[in-house]
Each structure stands twice: as C-alpha cells, then as structure tokens.
Amino acid sequence: MEPARIWTAALLVIGDEILSGRTQDRNIAQIATWLNVQGIRLAEVRVVADRMEAIGEAVSTLAARNDYLFTTGGIGPTHDDITVDAIAAALGLPVVIQPRARDILEDYYADRGGLSEARLRMARAPEGAGLIENAASGAPGIRIGNIFILAGVPSIAARMLEALTGTLEGGLPLLSRTIGCWVAESAVAELLRRAEADHPGCQIGSYPFFREGRTGANFVIRSTDGELLTRCAAELLVRLAEAGYRGVDGGI
C-alpha cells in the first residue's frame, strides 16, 4: 500500500515591523491551523524584511519546493508595500491594475472618500493573477499559480482564508492527541522513542515545561489515522504507568 500523499505549504512573513519586534506575528498559528483542516502541512516559515531581493529569493525558493506558498504583509496602499512588485519580478511578470480588483475597490470606497491613487495601489497584481475575496476591508488578496498573497493584518488574513476554504487540493487532516505527565522528558526519552517506533504512522513530540516548582512535559501524538492515534495514545498511557508515571489524557 502506497503512503498517502502529503501536501505541503510554506509561509513567508514579510515586514520590517516583524523583524524589529515592534509587531508580534499572529498569522503563523492561524494559517497553520487552517492549512491542517484543508489537509495541508505547514512545512516551513520564513520572515524577511521589506526588500525586493529578499522577498523575491524567498518566493522563488519556497514556491518551488512546496505545493503552496502563502505570504502575509506588504500589500497595502503605501510606498513601502512592495510585496506585489517583488513577487511579480521573481515570476518575470509585469504589474498591472487588476480590473476586478479596481471594481471592488471603487465600490468599497464609493462612500468612503473615493478611490485615490494610494488606494488604487491595492488593485495592483502580477499580470494574470486571480483574486482572493476579502469581506473585511474590500481590498482583495491575490492568487498567482501556487502562490497566495494575503494581508498582514491577522483579522483580514483570516477572512481571506475563509474565502479559500475548500478550494485547495490537500490530503487527510493531521489529527493530534496530548498526554501530559509530571516527569522530566529525559527520563522517558527512550520510552517515547519505542512508542513511536511501534506505531508507524504516528509521530510523538515532547514539549517540556516547569510549573509550580515541578518539571513536566506534554507529549503530542499526531497522525492522519484516528484509530491509530487512539491506539498509540492508549499504549503510551500504559507504558508511562508501567514506568511509574501517571499520564494525563488531554495534557497538563
């Protein structure tokens, strides 16, 4: 039996404000969660500054080795919003005013002061690109090939993801189950290794913590097979008990 096809995506976070620490990125978690529901694994994340060459190099690399590439940031109305220009240059395409995007913006700003030159910048796209609906603020996202260009504002990016829901080809969603235990992960490292090896199709990640003056860890089991996930979790609880540790289903 051939292993199930695994679809992957990369995320490129664009913005000097992220790298400077002035803004904390919240898109990684929400995009990763959304992708998993679509049956797509977020395989890698890169953060780059607002520089044409940095964006272009990252887009070329990440789009080539993943099924999908999502970008966030740099598609607003100001001069430093250069994501569209950088991606178009990386693809060897001219930047044009996308007719449908212009219509959307004209409608949106009809009673908000009209469509200024600055606002019209948000209708710019690589030639041949499609649009991603944005019910939050009018200005659409952009889709070109396997690249999806989203807003950097998390609430707006979320609405663009809603518009894309169910439209991308993917595989089985990745399911997870968490077992917590008050134990140093080094004490059960071999136990975890054997449990994973005995359950092909499951992955076990260990995430230590220190709380209430005690050391513990949460063990997250992941699989696309619900029954296999349940068996692995049950077996891990048994093995922890046999080693003298009480596992907590659901985590600590």
C-alpha positions in Angstrom: 0.0 0.0 0.0 1.5 3.3 -1.1 1.8 6.0 1.7 -0.8 8.8 1.5 0.3 11.9 -0.5 1.4 14.7 1.9 0.6 18.2 0.7 2.9 20.9 2.0 2.8 24.7 2.2 5.3 27.4 3.2 4.6 30.7 4.8 6.6 33.8 4.0 6.0 36.6 6.6 7.1 39.9 5.1 7.7 43.1 7.1 10.4 45.1 8.9 8.0 45.6 11.8 8.1 41.8 12.5 11.9 41.6 12.4 12.2 44.7 14.6 10.0 43.3 17.3 7.5 46.1 17.1 4.8 43.7 15.9 4.3 40.2 17.0 3.2 37.9 14.2 -0.1 36.1 14.8 -0.6 34.7 11.3 1.6 31.7 11.7 -0.7 29.9 14.1 -3.9 30.7 12.3 -2.6 29.8 8.9 -1.1 26.5 10.2 -4.4 25.6 11.9 -6.4 26.5 8.7 -4.0 24.5 6.5 -4.3 21.4 8.7 -8.0 21.4 8.3 -7.5 21.6 4.5 -5.2 18.5 4.7 -2.1 20.5 4.1 1.0 20.6 6.3 2.8 23.9 7.1 6.3 22.7 6.3 8.3 25.9 6.8 8.1 29.6 7.7 10.5 32.3 6.8 10.4 36.0 7.8 12.0 38.6 5.6 12.4 42.4 5.5 10.7 44.7 3.1 13.4 44.3 0.5 12.7 43.4 -3.2 15.6 40.9 -3.4 14.9 39.2 -0.1 11.2 38.7 -0.9 12.0 37.5 -4.5 14.6 35.0 -3.4 12.4 33.6 -0.7 9.3 33.3 -3.0 11.3 31.5 -5.7 12.8 29.0 -3.2 9.7 28.3 -1.1 7.2 28.1 -4.0 9.5 25.6 -5.8 9.8 23.1 -3.0 6.2 23.2 -1.7 2.8 22.6 -3.1 1.6 26.0 -1.9 3.2 29.3 -0.7 1.4 31.8 1.4 2.7 35.3 2.0 1.5 37.9 4.5 2.2 41.6 4.6 3.2 44.3 2.2 0.0 44.7 0.0 -1.3 47.9 1.5 -1.6 51.4 -0.1 1.7 52.9 0.9 5.1 53.2 -0.9 6.7 50.6 1.3 4.2 47.9 0.4 6.3 46.1 -2.3 5.2 42.5 -2.0 3.3 42.5 -5.3 6.3 44.1 -7.1 8.8 41.7 -5.6 6.7 38.6 -6.5 5.9 39.8 -10.0 9.6 40.4 -10.6 10.5 36.9 -9.2 8.0 35.4 -11.6 9.1 37.6 -14.6 5.7 39.2 -14.9 4.6 42.9 -15.2 2.5 44.5 -12.5 -0.9 45.6 -13.8 -4.1 47.1 -12.3 -6.4 44.0 -12.0 -9.8 45.1 -13.4 -11.9 43.2 -11.0 -9.9 44.4 -8.0 -10.4 48.0 -9.2 -14.1 47.5 -9.4 -14.2 46.0 -5.9 -12.2 49.0 -4.5 -14.4 51.5 -6.3 -17.5 50.0 -4.8 -15.9 49.8 -1.4 -14.7 53.4 -1.3 -17.7 54.9 -3.0 -18.9 56.3 0.3 -15.5 56.4 2.0 -13.9 59.3 0.1 -13.5 57.6 -3.3 -10.7 55.6 -4.9 -7.5 57.6 -4.5 -4.2 56.8 -6.2 -2.9 55.3 -2.9 -6.0 53.1 -2.6 -5.7 52.1 -6.2 -2.3 50.6 -5.4 -4.3 47.8 -3.7 -5.6 46.8 -7.1 -2.1 46.1 -8.5 -1.3 42.4 -9.1 1.1 40.3 -11.3 -0.3 40.0 -14.7 -2.7 37.0 -15.0 -3.3 36.8 -11.2 -6.7 35.9 -9.7 -8.2 37.4 -6.6 -8.9 36.2 -3.1 -12.1 37.7 -1.7 -11.8 39.9 1.4 -15.0 40.6 3.2 -13.3 42.6 5.9 -11.9 45.6 4.2 -12.6 45.4 0.5 -9.0 45.1 -0.8 -8.6 41.6 -2.2 -5.8 39.1 -1.8 -4.0 37.7 -4.8 -3.5 34.2 -6.2 -0.9 33.5 -8.9 0.0 29.9 -9.6 0.6 28.2 -6.3 1.3 31.5 -4.5 -1.4 33.1 -2.3 -0.7 36.7 -1.3 -2.6 37.7 1.9 -2.8 40.8 4.1 -0.6 41.1 7.1 -3.4 42.2 9.5 -4.5 38.9 11.1 -8.2 39.7 11.1 -8.1 40.5 7.3 -5.9 37.5 6.6 -8.5 35.3 8.4 -11.3 36.5 6.1 -9.1 35.7 3.0 -8.5 32.2 4.4 -12.3 31.8 4.8 -12.7 32.6 1.1 -10.2 30.0 0.2 -11.7 27.2 2.4 -12.4 24.1 0.5 -10.8 25.4 -2.7 -7.3 23.8 -2.4 -6.3 20.2 -3.1 -5.0 18.5 0.0 -4.8 15.2 1.8 -6.1 14.0 5.2 -6.1 16.4 8.1 -3.4 15.8 10.7 -5.1 14.8 14.0 -3.5 15.1 17.4 -3.8 13.9 21.0 -1.9 15.2 24.0 -0.7 13.2 27.0 0.7 15.2 29.9 3.0 13.9 32.7 4.9 15.3 35.6 8.2 13.9 34.5 11.5 15.1 33.0 11.4 14.3 29.3 14.9 12.9 29.6 13.6 10.2 31.9 11.1 8.9 29.3 13.0 9.7 26.1 13.6 6.0 25.3 10.0 5.1 26.2 8.8 7.7 23.7 11.1 6.6 21.0 9.9 3.0 21.3 6.2 4.0 21.4 6.6 6.0 18.2 8.6 3.1 16.5 5.9 0.6 17.5 3.2 2.7 15.9 4.1 3.6 12.3 2.0 6.4 11.1 2.3 8.3 14.4 4.7 11.0 15.4 5.3 11.9 19.1 6.6 15.3 20.0 7.7 16.2 23.5 7.2 19.7 25.0 8.7 20.2 28.4 7.6 22.8 31.0 8.3 24.0 34.5 5.3 24.9 36.7 4.6 25.0 40.4 8.2 24.2 41.1 7.9 20.9 39.1 9.2 19.6 35.8 6.7 18.1 33.4 6.1 17.6 29.7 3.2 17.3 27.3 3.6 14.5 24.6 1.7 15.4 21.5 0.9 12.4 19.2 0.0 13.2 15.6 -1.4 11.0 12.9 -3.8 11.2 9.9 -5.4 7.9 11.1 -7.8 8.4 14.0 -7.9 4.8 15.1 -4.1 4.5 15.1 -3.9 7.8 17.1 -6.2 6.3 19.7 -4.3 3.1 20.0 -0.9 4.9 20.3 -2.3 7.2 23.0 -3.7 4.3 25.0 -0.4 2.4 24.7 1.6 5.5 25.8 -0.5 5.9 28.9 0.0 2.2 29.7 3.8 2.4 29.2 4.1 5.6 31.4 2.1 3.8 34.1 4.4 0.8 33.9 7.4 3.1 34.3 5.8 4.6 37.4 4.4 7.8 35.9 0.8 8.9 35.7 -0.2 10.2 32.3 -2.9 12.8 32.0 -5.0 12.4 28.8 -5.6 15.8 27.3 -2.3 17.2 28.6 -1.3 19.3 31.6 
